Amino acid sequence: MALASSPKVASPASPWIWAPGTAPGGPIRLFCVPYAGAGASVFFPWTKTLKPAVDLWAARLPGREGRYREPAPTSITEIAEALWNAIHDAPPSPRLILYGHSMGAVVAFELARRLRDRGPQIPDLIMVSGRAAPNLAGNPQDWLHPLPDARFLELLEARYQGLPRQIRDDSELLRIFLPVLRADLRSVELYQHAAAQPLPCPLTVLHGLDDASTSLAQAAAWRAHSTGPFRLEAMPGGHFFPFQNPGATLKALWRDAAEHCGLSCH
């Protein structure tokens, strides 16, 4: 059964939120957090296939796109706090889904903790991809952020296979892009998980079968972070599978939104 539309149209004023107006005031808000180095625009292609009830919002992080003059954030905590404040001050939505990929998965997790502890609402569904469970600390010997540029780029490509050629081959684009990407990876690599009660909401974890950065076992370890329904799903593709072939990711999202948020799939 489809949910009735909310009569109050959400119009975020925060610079931390991008809302393209896919379904203003719709009954389901899908709040997305991008991966390291990326901006809210990576979710723009999703707007073409959104269900009519879904109002897409995405995190607008400093240091990129329309906020390129601002310094990039320095920690996952800083990002999660800013996004919590932005959501807290925005008009509410009947249903809330959080989605985050890679760095965005950790941010979404920390944001969900704040929403649980402080309000204004607990997410009805959390979906993450491209990231090991937040309690699994990386080995400092594997950190990328302190490396010289050439080695940084070499290992980045080996691990994630995702840096566009037009950026790799353009020294001016690299000059602009690398500091933001390095800052984001520093935030991820220095992130310290604090033990707390598991989240009470449904949690779905998507894993790319060819993702060299995360194993299936590391993705499965997210199970400890929710007491709600848990689903682990392996999908074809590497680290950036949700953006290189978004159809499977969105199909999983609509399936779970129908199950936990009342979204009509018709």
C-alpha positions, 0 to 999 in steps of 0.5 A: 500500500502506498503512503499518503503524501505529506501536505508539508513541502520540504525545502531545506535551507542548509548548504549541507543538503542538495534537494533536486525536487524529485517529490517535494513533500513526498512520503519517503525521503531518501537521504544519500551520502557520497563516497570520498572525493565526490559531491551530491551530483553523483546521485543525479542519475538516480533522479531519472528512475526514482519512484514518484513517492521518493524525495531525494536529498543528498549531502553537499560536502564542503570542498567540492561542486558549489562549495569548492571554495570551502575547506574539506571536512576533517573528520567523519564526526564533523560531517555527521554532526553537520548533517544531523543539524541540517536534518534536524532543522529541516521539515520532517518526512513521514519516512526516512531512508539513509543511503551511503557508499564507501565513506558515505556508509560510515557517515550514514551510520554515524548520522543514524546513531545521532538520529536515534539518540537525539531525534527528530526521527529514527531511519526506517531503513539504512542501506550501505555499500562499498564499506567494511563494518565500522568497527573494523579498523584499517591497518595504518600501513594501508593508509593512503592519505599520507602518501606522496601524490604518485604513490597515492594515485597508484594505490588508489587506482589499484584499490578502487579502480575509480579515478576517472581518466580525465582527472588522472590525465589533467594536472590542473584537475588533479591539483583541484581534486587531490586535496579534497580526496586526500582529506576525505580519505584521511577522515575515513582512515582516522575514523575511530568507532565507538561502541554503542547499542546497535541501531534498531532499524532495518539494515541492508548491506550491498557488496560488489563481488569484485571490490578489492577494498572490502571482502564479503566477510567484512561487509557481513560484519555490519550485522552486529550494528542492527537489531532490526532485519538485516540483509547482505546482498552481493552484486556484480561489479567493483567498488563503484558498482552502485554508480556504474550500474545503478539498476541493481542497487535501485532495485534492491532499494525499492524492494526494501523500501516497499518492505519497510516504508510502505513504498508502492512498487507500481 
